[in-house]
Amino acid sequence: MVTLTNARKKLLKSLDTPKGRRQSGLFMAQGAKCVLDTLPHFKAEAIYALEDWACAHPEVKAEIVNRSDMKDISTLVTAPDVVAVYSIPNLEMQAPEPTQLYLALDRVQDPGNLGTIIRVADWMGVRTIYASADTVDVWSPKVVQATMGAIARVRVCYLDDLASFLKKSGLPVYATSLDGDNIYTSPLPSSAIIVMGNEGSGISPETSAAATCELYIPSYPPGEPTSESLNVAIATAITLSEFRRQTCKF
């Protein structure tokens, strides 16, 4: 059994902050499902596990720690059985292909929302998400946890100028808006970039200006009082589902 030093614990706890991740080049995955799903896809710097879990998974080369140390290094309310520390991959920017469907995120701030959006993208076959520079960090432990392993299959590329990128993408750009066209009566293409905006203020004027079409998810029944807006992750799921429904043969 390994006893973690205070210096090591301090490093691992720092991975909960953007500065800590930036300085170390590391991020953390926590819990059996998240670790097992991500392990084949990222370079592991270290894996820490409780003894029972390590014995049940001899194929994973983990250092055994006690429950007290696991509580100290984990960001979860309940300490997990296993934690993996990975090197942050150097994801090169890739131009969009003319046959694929993409997401673009404009200033999405909530880690849970980003994690859920990545999970939805994974389910709907979207493999690349473009994000504005001020979108929440994808390597945040809360984001990684919320993806439920989908972070291994969906890449998030951050852009200094999202609006300029969208204009030059060569694909139709669909922005979600309360003033847009009804998504259920609008013909949708199989290849496009779908833009989702900030939880409170929506899509910025600059990014909105880059859109070639605006879409609206109508409430039901029409004309009845309802919530002001949908959660961005839920809106993403509905929007992607309608794009796939119209253009895919199941």
ChimeraX commands (.cxc) that place a marker at each C-alpha (Angstrom):
marker #1 position 0.00,0.00,0.00 radius 0.5
marker #1 position 1.25,3.49,-0.91 radius 0.5
marker #1 position 1.04,6.43,1.47 radius 0.5
marker #1 position 0.64,9.65,-0.47 radius 0.5
marker #1 position 2.89,12.51,0.54 radius 0.5
marker #1 position 1.46,15.93,1.29 radius 0.5
marker #1 position 3.20,17.28,-1.82 radius 0.5
marker #1 position 1.54,14.63,-3.96 radius 0.5
marker #1 position -1.86,15.31,-2.42 radius 0.5
marker #1 position -1.41,19.02,-3.05 radius 0.5
marker #1 position -0.64,18.38,-6.71 radius 0.5
marker #1 position -3.66,16.13,-7.15 radius 0.5
marker #1 position -5.98,18.58,-5.39 radius 0.5
marker #1 position -4.69,21.34,-7.68 radius 0.5
marker #1 position -6.21,19.50,-10.64 radius 0.5
marker #1 position -9.56,20.89,-9.52 radius 0.5
marker #1 position -8.40,24.33,-10.76 radius 0.5
marker #1 position -7.62,25.53,-14.30 radius 0.5
marker #1 position -4.26,26.87,-13.11 radius 0.5
marker #1 position -3.31,23.55,-11.54 radius 0.5
marker #1 position -4.21,21.60,-14.67 radius 0.5
marker #1 position -2.40,24.10,-16.89 radius 0.5
marker #1 position 0.80,24.00,-14.84 radius 0.5
marker #1 position 0.91,20.22,-14.43 radius 0.5
marker #1 position -0.57,19.22,-17.79 radius 0.5
marker #1 position -2.73,16.68,-15.97 radius 0.5
marker #1 position -6.41,15.96,-15.38 radius 0.5
marker #1 position -8.30,13.48,-13.24 radius 0.5
marker #1 position -10.98,10.84,-13.87 radius 0.5
marker #1 position -12.81,9.42,-10.87 radius 0.5
marker #1 position -14.90,6.32,-10.30 radius 0.5
marker #1 position -14.83,2.85,-11.84 radius 0.5
marker #1 position -16.94,3.54,-14.93 radius 0.5
marker #1 position -15.19,6.78,-15.83 radius 0.5
marker #1 position -11.73,5.30,-15.31 radius 0.5
marker #1 position -12.39,2.05,-17.19 radius 0.5
marker #1 position -13.96,3.92,-20.12 radius 0.5
marker #1 position -11.13,6.43,-20.42 radius 0.5
marker #1 position -8.11,4.26,-19.61 radius 0.5
marker #1 position -7.57,2.97,-23.19 radius 0.5
marker #1 position -7.73,6.49,-24.62 radius 0.5
marker #1 position -5.45,8.64,-22.47 radius 0.5
marker #1 position -1.90,8.36,-21.16 radius 0.5
marker #1 position -2.10,7.49,-17.46 radius 0.5
marker #1 position 0.40,9.27,-15.22 radius 0.5
marker #1 position -0.86,7.37,-12.17 radius 0.5
marker #1 position -3.82,5.27,-11.03 radius 0.5
marker #1 position -4.82,5.06,-7.38 radius 0.5
marker #1 position -7.30,2.49,-6.10 radius 0.5
marker #1 position -8.65,1.00,-2.91 radius 0.5
marker #1 position -7.40,-2.51,-2.24 radius 0.5
marker #1 position -10.69,-4.32,-2.93 radius 0.5
marker #1 position -11.08,-2.61,-6.30 radius 0.5
marker #1 position -7.46,-3.24,-7.29 radius 0.5
marker #1 position -7.81,-6.93,-6.45 radius 0.5
marker #1 position -10.99,-7.15,-8.53 radius 0.5
marker #1 position -9.26,-5.49,-11.51 radius 0.5
marker #1 position -5.76,-6.99,-11.71 radius 0.5
marker #1 position -5.50,-5.89,-15.35 radius 0.5
marker #1 position -5.29,-2.26,-14.19 radius 0.5
marker #1 position -1.87,-1.36,-12.83 radius 0.5
marker #1 position -2.95,0.73,-9.87 radius 0.5
marker #1 position -1.21,1.91,-6.74 radius 0.5
marker #1 position -3.19,0.88,-3.67 radius 0.5
marker #1 position -4.06,3.69,-1.26 radius 0.5
marker #1 position -6.15,3.80,1.89 radius 0.5
marker #1 position -9.61,5.34,2.03 radius 0.5
marker #1 position -8.38,8.39,3.91 radius 0.5
marker #1 position -5.90,9.29,1.16 radius 0.5
marker #1 position -8.58,8.64,-1.48 radius 0.5
marker #1 position -10.89,11.11,0.26 radius 0.5
marker #1 position -8.07,13.66,0.34 radius 0.5
marker #1 position -7.37,13.54,-3.40 radius 0.5
marker #1 position -10.92,13.12,-4.73 radius 0.5
marker #1 position -13.24,16.02,-5.53 radius 0.5
marker #1 position -16.35,13.86,-5.10 radius 0.5
marker #1 position -18.57,13.99,-2.02 radius 0.5
marker #1 position -18.17,10.24,-1.62 radius 0.5
marker #1 position -14.65,9.01,-2.29 radius 0.5
marker #1 position -14.50,6.65,-5.31 radius 0.5
marker #1 position -12.83,3.25,-5.46 radius 0.5
marker #1 position -10.38,4.38,-8.13 radius 0.5
marker #1 position -8.90,7.59,-9.52 radius 0.5
marker #1 position -6.85,7.97,-12.69 radius 0.5
marker #1 position -4.50,10.88,-13.37 radius 0.5
marker #1 position -3.98,11.46,-17.09 radius 0.5
marker #1 position -1.80,13.69,-19.24 radius 0.5
marker #1 position -3.90,16.30,-21.03 radius 0.5
marker #1 position -3.69,15.38,-24.72 radius 0.5
marker #1 position -2.49,17.88,-27.29 radius 0.5
marker #1 position -5.55,18.03,-29.54 radius 0.5
marker #1 position -4.68,19.61,-32.85 radius 0.5
marker #1 position -7.32,21.78,-34.46 radius 0.5
marker #1 position -9.08,19.98,-37.29 radius 0.5
marker #1 position -11.10,21.68,-40.01 radius 0.5
marker #1 position -14.71,20.46,-40.26 radius 0.5
marker #1 position -15.44,17.85,-42.90 radius 0.5
marker #1 position -18.28,18.53,-45.35 radius 0.5
marker #1 position -20.08,15.27,-44.49 radius 0.5
marker #1 position -20.23,15.54,-40.70 radius 0.5
marker #1 position -22.42,17.10,-38.02 radius 0.5
marker #1 position -20.73,19.30,-35.40 radius 0.5
marker #1 position -21.56,21.24,-32.27 radius 0.5
marker #1 position -20.23,24.69,-31.37 radius 0.5
marker #1 position -20.52,26.05,-27.84 radius 0.5
marker #1 position -20.54,29.78,-27.18 radius 0.5
marker #1 position -19.56,30.63,-23.57 radius 0.5
marker #1 position -21.17,27.62,-21.89 radius 0.5
marker #1 position -20.16,28.01,-18.25 radius 0.5
marker #1 position -21.62,25.18,-16.18 radius 0.5
marker #1 position -19.37,22.07,-15.93 radius 0.5
marker #1 position -22.39,19.78,-15.61 radius 0.5
marker #1 position -23.91,21.21,-18.76 radius 0.5
marker #1 position -20.71,20.75,-20.75 radius 0.5
marker #1 position -20.29,17.20,-19.49 radius 0.5
marker #1 position -23.87,16.33,-20.39 radius 0.5
marker #1 position -23.51,17.94,-23.83 radius 0.5
marker #1 position -20.43,15.80,-24.49 radius 0.5
marker #1 position -22.38,12.74,-23.41 radius 0.5
marker #1 position -25.27,13.67,-25.72 radius 0.5
marker #1 position -22.84,14.29,-28.58 radius 0.5
marker #1 position -21.34,10.85,-28.04 radius 0.5
marker #1 position -24.80,9.24,-28.16 radius 0.5
marker #1 position -25.73,11.14,-31.31 radius 0.5
marker #1 position -22.50,10.40,-33.17 radius 0.5
marker #1 position -20.99,13.90,-32.98 radius 0.5
marker #1 position -17.25,13.44,-32.55 radius 0.5
marker #1 position -16.01,17.04,-32.49 radius 0.5
marker #1 position -17.23,20.05,-30.53 radius 0.5
marker #1 position -15.86,23.54,-31.21 radius 0.5
marker #1 position -15.93,25.86,-28.21 radius 0.5
marker #1 position -15.25,29.52,-27.57 radius 0.5
marker #1 position -12.18,30.22,-25.46 radius 0.5
marker #1 position -14.38,31.30,-22.52 radius 0.5
marker #1 position -16.33,28.04,-22.42 radius 0.5
marker #1 position -15.68,26.03,-19.24 radius 0.5
marker #1 position -12.55,23.84,-19.31 radius 0.5
marker #1 position -13.32,20.35,-20.59 radius 0.5
marker #1 position -10.66,18.84,-18.29 radius 0.5
marker #1 position -12.35,20.06,-15.12 radius 0.5
marker #1 position -13.11,17.09,-12.82 radius 0.5
marker #1 position -16.80,18.03,-12.79 radius 0.5
marker #1 position -16.93,18.04,-16.60 radius 0.5
marker #1 position -15.03,14.75,-16.89 radius 0.5
marker #1 position -17.34,13.15,-14.32 radius 0.5
marker #1 position -20.48,14.37,-16.06 radius 0.5
marker #1 position -19.40,12.90,-19.41 radius 0.5
marker #1 position -19.60,9.38,-17.95 radius 0.5
marker #1 position -16.68,8.31,-20.12 radius 0.5
marker #1 position -17.83,10.06,-23.30 radius 0.5
marker #1 position -14.83,12.39,-23.09 radius 0.5
marker #1 position -12.81,9.50,-24.51 radius 0.5
marker #1 position -14.75,9.61,-27.78 radius 0.5
marker #1 position -15.63,13.30,-28.25 radius 0.5
marker #1 position -12.95,15.93,-28.77 radius 0.5
marker #1 position -13.46,19.54,-27.71 radius 0.5
marker #1 position -11.45,22.14,-29.63 radius 0.5
marker #1 position -11.20,25.65,-28.16 radius 0.5
marker #1 position -11.09,28.67,-30.48 radius 0.5
marker #1 position -10.00,32.23,-29.81 radius 0.5
marker #1 position -12.49,33.53,-32.39 radius 0.5
marker #1 position -15.47,31.20,-32.73 radius 0.5
marker #1 position -17.47,33.58,-34.93 radius 0.5
marker #1 position -14.65,33.89,-37.50 radius 0.5
marker #1 position -14.21,30.12,-37.55 radius 0.5
marker #1 position -17.92,29.56,-38.21 radius 0.5
marker #1 position -17.92,32.03,-41.10 radius 0.5
marker #1 position -15.01,30.22,-42.75 radius 0.5
marker #1 position -16.17,26.66,-41.96 radius 0.5
marker #1 position -17.83,26.01,-45.31 radius 0.5
marker #1 position -20.80,24.39,-43.56 radius 0.5
marker #1 position -24.28,25.76,-42.83 radius 0.5
marker #1 position -24.37,27.15,-39.30 radius 0.5
marker #1 position -27.54,26.69,-37.25 radius 0.5
marker #1 position -27.97,28.80,-34.12 radius 0.5
marker #1 position -30.64,28.13,-31.52 radius 0.5
marker #1 position -32.78,31.18,-30.81 radius 0.5
marker #1 position -36.19,32.08,-29.39 radius 0.5
marker #1 position -36.74,34.06,-32.61 radius 0.5
marker #1 position -35.76,31.22,-34.95 radius 0.5
marker #1 position -37.74,28.96,-37.26 radius 0.5
marker #1 position -39.62,25.99,-35.83 radius 0.5
marker #1 position -37.12,23.13,-35.75 radius 0.5
marker #1 position -39.85,20.56,-36.47 radius 0.5
marker #1 position -41.03,22.23,-39.68 radius 0.5
marker #1 position -37.59,23.26,-40.98 radius 0.5
marker #1 position -35.71,20.96,-43.37 radius 0.5
marker #1 position -32.38,20.10,-41.76 radius 0.5
marker #1 position -29.16,18.93,-43.46 radius 0.5
marker #1 position -27.02,15.95,-42.46 radius 0.5
marker #1 position -23.91,18.15,-42.36 radius 0.5
marker #1 position -23.84,21.38,-40.37 radius 0.5
marker #1 position -22.53,23.12,-37.28 radius 0.5
marker #1 position -25.10,23.60,-34.51 radius 0.5
marker #1 position -24.38,26.48,-32.13 radius 0.5
marker #1 position -25.54,26.41,-28.51 radius 0.5
marker #1 position -25.18,29.46,-26.29 radius 0.5
marker #1 position -24.53,30.62,-22.75 radius 0.5
marker #1 position -26.95,29.48,-20.02 radius 0.5
marker #1 position -28.06,33.01,-19.17 radius 0.5
marker #1 position -27.47,35.20,-22.22 radius 0.5
marker #1 position -27.60,32.76,-25.11 radius 0.5
marker #1 position -25.43,33.18,-28.20 radius 0.5
marker #1 position -23.30,36.31,-28.48 radius 0.5
marker #1 position -24.16,38.85,-31.21 radius 0.5
marker #1 position -20.87,38.14,-32.98 radius 0.5
marker #1 position -21.49,34.39,-33.10 radius 0.5
marker #1 position -25.14,34.86,-34.00 radius 0.5
marker #1 position -24.10,36.98,-36.98 radius 0.5
marker #1 position -22.12,34.01,-38.31 radius 0.5
marker #1 position -25.22,31.79,-38.40 radius 0.5
marker #1 position -26.90,31.00,-41.69 radius 0.5
marker #1 position -30.13,29.89,-40.00 radius 0.5
marker #1 position -31.80,30.18,-36.59 radius 0.5
marker #1 position -33.90,27.42,-35.04 radius 0.5
marker #1 position -36.46,27.45,-32.26 radius 0.5
marker #1 position -37.73,24.52,-30.17 radius 0.5
marker #1 position -41.43,25.29,-29.63 radius 0.5
marker #1 position -43.14,24.61,-26.32 radius 0.5
marker #1 position -46.33,22.59,-26.06 radius 0.5
marker #1 position -49.17,23.33,-26.24 radius 0.5
marker #1 position -48.63,26.44,-28.36 radius 0.5
marker #1 position -49.51,29.72,-26.67 radius 0.5
marker #1 position -49.63,28.31,-23.13 radius 0.5
marker #1 position -47.51,29.93,-20.37 radius 0.5
marker #1 position -44.28,27.98,-19.87 radius 0.5
marker #1 position -40.69,28.24,-18.69 radius 0.5
marker #1 position -38.60,31.08,-20.06 radius 0.5
marker #1 position -36.15,28.75,-21.77 radius 0.5
marker #1 position -34.70,25.24,-21.84 radius 0.5
marker #1 position -31.51,24.14,-20.15 radius 0.5
marker #1 position -28.72,24.24,-22.75 radius 0.5
marker #1 position -27.88,20.55,-22.39 radius 0.5
marker #1 position -31.53,19.54,-22.83 radius 0.5
marker #1 position -31.88,21.88,-25.81 radius 0.5
marker #1 position -28.77,20.30,-27.34 radius 0.5
marker #1 position -30.24,16.83,-26.98 radius 0.5
marker #1 position -33.52,17.84,-28.61 radius 0.5
marker #1 position -31.78,19.68,-31.44 radius 0.5
marker #1 position -29.34,16.88,-32.25 radius 0.5
marker #1 position -32.14,14.33,-32.09 radius 0.5
marker #1 position -34.19,16.23,-34.67 radius 0.5
marker #1 position -31.20,16.62,-37.00 radius 0.5
marker #1 position -30.57,12.89,-36.83 radius 0.5
marker #1 position -34.25,11.99,-37.14 radius 0.5
marker #1 position -34.59,13.94,-40.37 radius 0.5
marker #1 position -31.38,12.82,-42.03 radius 0.5
marker #1 position -30.55,9.29,-40.82 radius 0.5
marker #1 position -32.00,5.97,-41.87 radius 0.5
marker #1 position -32.50,3.75,-38.86 radius 0.5
marker link #1:1,2 radius 0.2
marker link #1:2,3 radius 0.2
marker link #1:3,4 radius 0.2
marker link #1:4,5 radius 0.2
marker link #1:5,6 radius 0.2
marker link #1:6,7 radius 0.2
marker link #1:7,8 radius 0.2
marker link #1:8,9 radius 0.2
marker link #1:9,10 radius 0.2
marker link #1:10,11 radius 0.2
marker link #1:11,12 radius 0.2
marker link #1:12,13 radius 0.2
marker link #1:13,14 radius 0.2
marker link #1:14,15 radius 0.2
marker link #1:15,16 radius 0.2
marker link #1:16,17 radius 0.2
marker link #1:17,18 radius 0.2
marker link #1:18,19 radius 0.2
marker link #1:19,20 radius 0.2
marker link #1:20,21 radius 0.2
marker link #1:21,22 radius 0.2
marker link #1:22,23 radius 0.2
marker link #1:23,24 radius 0.2
marker link #1:24,25 radius 0.2
marker link #1:25,26 radius 0.2
marker link #1:26,27 radius 0.2
marker link #1:27,28 radius 0.2
marker link #1:28,29 radius 0.2
marker link #1:29,30 radius 0.2
marker link #1:30,31 radius 0.2
marker link #1:31,32 radius 0.2
marker link #1:32,33 radius 0.2
marker link #1:33,34 radius 0.2
marker link #1:34,35 radius 0.2
marker link #1:35,36 radius 0.2
marker link #1:36,37 radius 0.2
marker link #1:37,38 radius 0.2
marker link #1:38,39 radius 0.2
marker link #1:39,40 radius 0.2
marker link #1:40,41 radius 0.2
marker link #1:41,42 radius 0.2
marker link #1:42,43 radius 0.2
marker link #1:43,44 radius 0.2
marker link #1:44,45 radius 0.2
marker link #1:45,46 radius 0.2
marker link #1:46,47 radius 0.2
marker link #1:47,48 radius 0.2
marker link #1:48,49 radius 0.2
marker link #1:49,50 radius 0.2
marker link #1:50,51 radius 0.2
marker link #1:51,52 radius 0.2
marker link #1:52,53 radius 0.2
marker link #1:53,54 radius 0.2
marker link #1:54,55 radius 0.2
marker link #1:55,56 radius 0.2
marker link #1:56,57 radius 0.2
marker link #1:57,58 radius 0.2
marker link #1:58,59 radius 0.2
marker link #1:59,60 radius 0.2
marker link #1:60,61 radius 0.2
marker link #1:61,62 radius 0.2
marker link #1:62,63 radius 0.2
marker link #1:63,64 radius 0.2
marker link #1:64,65 radius 0.2
marker link #1:65,66 radius 0.2
marker link #1:66,67 radius 0.2
marker link #1:67,68 radius 0.2
marker link #1:68,69 radius 0.2
marker link #1:69,70 radius 0.2
marker link #1:70,71 radius 0.2
marker link #1:71,72 radius 0.2
marker link #1:72,73 radius 0.2
marker link #1:73,74 radius 0.2
marker link #1:74,75 radius 0.2
marker link #1:75,76 radius 0.2
marker link #1:76,77 radius 0.2
marker link #1:77,78 radius 0.2
marker link #1:78,79 radius 0.2
marker link #1:79,80 radius 0.2
marker link #1:80,81 radius 0.2
marker link #1:81,82 radius 0.2
marker link #1:82,83 radius 0.2
marker link #1:83,84 radius 0.2
marker link #1:84,85 radius 0.2
marker link #1:85,86 radius 0.2
marker link #1:86,87 radius 0.2
marker link #1:87,88 radius 0.2
marker link #1:88,89 radius 0.2
marker link #1:89,90 radius 0.2
marker link #1:90,91 radius 0.2
marker link #1:91,92 radius 0.2
marker link #1:92,93 radius 0.2
marker link #1:93,94 radius 0.2
marker link #1:94,95 radius 0.2
marker link #1:95,96 radius 0.2
marker link #1:96,97 radius 0.2
marker link #1:97,98 radius 0.2
marker link #1:98,99 radius 0.2
marker link #1:99,100 radius 0.2
marker link #1:100,101 radius 0.2
marker link #1:101,102 radius 0.2
marker link #1:102,103 radius 0.2
marker link #1:103,104 radius 0.2
marker link #1:104,105 radius 0.2
marker link #1:105,106 radius 0.2
marker link #1:106,107 radius 0.2
marker link #1:107,108 radius 0.2
marker link #1:108,109 radius 0.2
marker link #1:109,110 radius 0.2
marker link #1:110,111 radius 0.2
marker link #1:111,112 radius 0.2
marker link #1:112,113 radius 0.2
marker link #1:113,114 radius 0.2
marker link #1:114,115 radius 0.2
marker link #1:115,116 radius 0.2
marker link #1:116,117 radius 0.2
marker link #1:117,118 radius 0.2
marker link #1:118,119 radius 0.2
marker link #1:119,120 radius 0.2
marker link #1:120,121 radius 0.2
marker link #1:121,122 radius 0.2
marker link #1:122,123 radius 0.2
marker link #1:123,124 radius 0.2
marker link #1:124,125 radius 0.2
marker link #1:125,126 radius 0.2
marker link #1:126,127 radius 0.2
marker link #1:127,128 radius 0.2
marker link #1:128,129 radius 0.2
marker link #1:129,130 radius 0.2
marker link #1:130,131 radius 0.2
marker link #1:131,132 radius 0.2
marker link #1:132,133 radius 0.2
marker link #1:133,134 radius 0.2
marker link #1:134,135 radius 0.2
marker link #1:135,136 radius 0.2
marker link #1:136,137 radius 0.2
marker link #1:137,138 radius 0.2
marker link #1:138,139 radius 0.2
marker link #1:139,140 radius 0.2
marker link #1:140,141 radius 0.2
marker link #1:141,142 radius 0.2
marker link #1:142,143 radius 0.2
marker link #1:143,144 radius 0.2
marker link #1:144,145 radius 0.2
marker link #1:145,146 radius 0.2
marker link #1:146,147 radius 0.2
marker link #1:147,148 radius 0.2
marker link #1:148,149 radius 0.2
marker link #1:149,150 radius 0.2
marker link #1:150,151 radius 0.2
marker link #1:151,152 radius 0.2
marker link #1:152,153 radius 0.2
marker link #1:153,154 radius 0.2
marker link #1:154,155 radius 0.2
marker link #1:155,156 radius 0.2
marker link #1:156,157 radius 0.2
marker link #1:157,158 radius 0.2
marker link #1:158,159 radius 0.2
marker link #1:159,160 radius 0.2
marker link #1:160,161 radius 0.2
marker link #1:161,162 radius 0.2
marker link #1:162,163 radius 0.2
marker link #1:163,164 radius 0.2
marker link #1:164,165 radius 0.2
marker link #1:165,166 radius 0.2
marker link #1:166,167 radius 0.2
marker link #1:167,168 radius 0.2
marker link #1:168,169 radius 0.2
marker link #1:169,170 radius 0.2
marker link #1:170,171 radius 0.2
marker link #1:171,172 radius 0.2
marker link #1:172,173 radius 0.2
marker link #1:173,174 radius 0.2
marker link #1:174,175 radius 0.2
marker link #1:175,176 radius 0.2
marker link #1:176,177 radius 0.2
marker link #1:177,178 radius 0.2
marker link #1:178,179 radius 0.2
marker link #1:179,180 radius 0.2
marker link #1:180,181 radius 0.2
marker link #1:181,182 radius 0.2
marker link #1:182,183 radius 0.2
marker link #1:183,184 radius 0.2
marker link #1:184,185 radius 0.2
marker link #1:185,186 radius 0.2
marker link #1:186,187 radius 0.2
marker link #1:187,188 radius 0.2
marker link #1:188,189 radius 0.2
marker link #1:189,190 radius 0.2
marker link #1:190,191 radius 0.2
marker link #1:191,192 radius 0.2
marker link #1:192,193 radius 0.2
marker link #1:193,194 radius 0.2
marker link #1:194,195 radius 0.2
marker link #1:195,196 radius 0.2
marker link #1:196,197 radius 0.2
marker link #1:197,198 radius 0.2
marker link #1:198,199 radius 0.2
marker link #1:199,200 radius 0.2
marker link #1:200,201 radius 0.2
marker link #1:201,202 radius 0.2
marker link #1:202,203 radius 0.2
marker link #1:203,204 radius 0.2
marker link #1:204,205 radius 0.2
marker link #1:205,206 radius 0.2
marker link #1:206,207 radius 0.2
marker link #1:207,208 radius 0.2
marker link #1:208,209 radius 0.2
marker link #1:209,210 radius 0.2
marker link #1:210,211 radius 0.2
marker link #1:211,212 radius 0.2
marker link #1:212,213 radius 0.2
marker link #1:213,214 radius 0.2
marker link #1:214,215 radius 0.2
marker link #1:215,216 radius 0.2
marker link #1:216,217 radius 0.2
marker link #1:217,218 radius 0.2
marker link #1:218,219 radius 0.2
marker link #1:219,220 radius 0.2
marker link #1:220,221 radius 0.2
marker link #1:221,222 radius 0.2
marker link #1:222,223 radius 0.2
marker link #1:223,224 radius 0.2
marker link #1:224,225 radius 0.2
marker link #1:225,226 radius 0.2
marker link #1:226,227 radius 0.2
marker link #1:227,228 radius 0.2
marker link #1:228,229 radius 0.2
marker link #1:229,230 radius 0.2
marker link #1:230,231 radius 0.2
marker link #1:231,232 radius 0.2
marker link #1:232,233 radius 0.2
marker link #1:233,234 radius 0.2
marker link #1:234,235 radius 0.2
marker link #1:235,236 radius 0.2
marker link #1:236,237 radius 0.2
marker link #1:237,238 radius 0.2
marker link #1:238,239 radius 0.2
marker link #1:239,240 radius 0.2
marker link #1:240,241 radius 0.2
marker link #1:241,242 radius 0.2
marker link #1:242,243 radius 0.2
marker link #1:243,244 radius 0.2
marker link #1:244,245 radius 0.2
marker link #1:245,246 radius 0.2
marker link #1:246,247 radius 0.2
marker link #1:247,248 radius 0.2
marker link #1:248,249 radius 0.2
marker link #1:249,250 radius 0.2
view
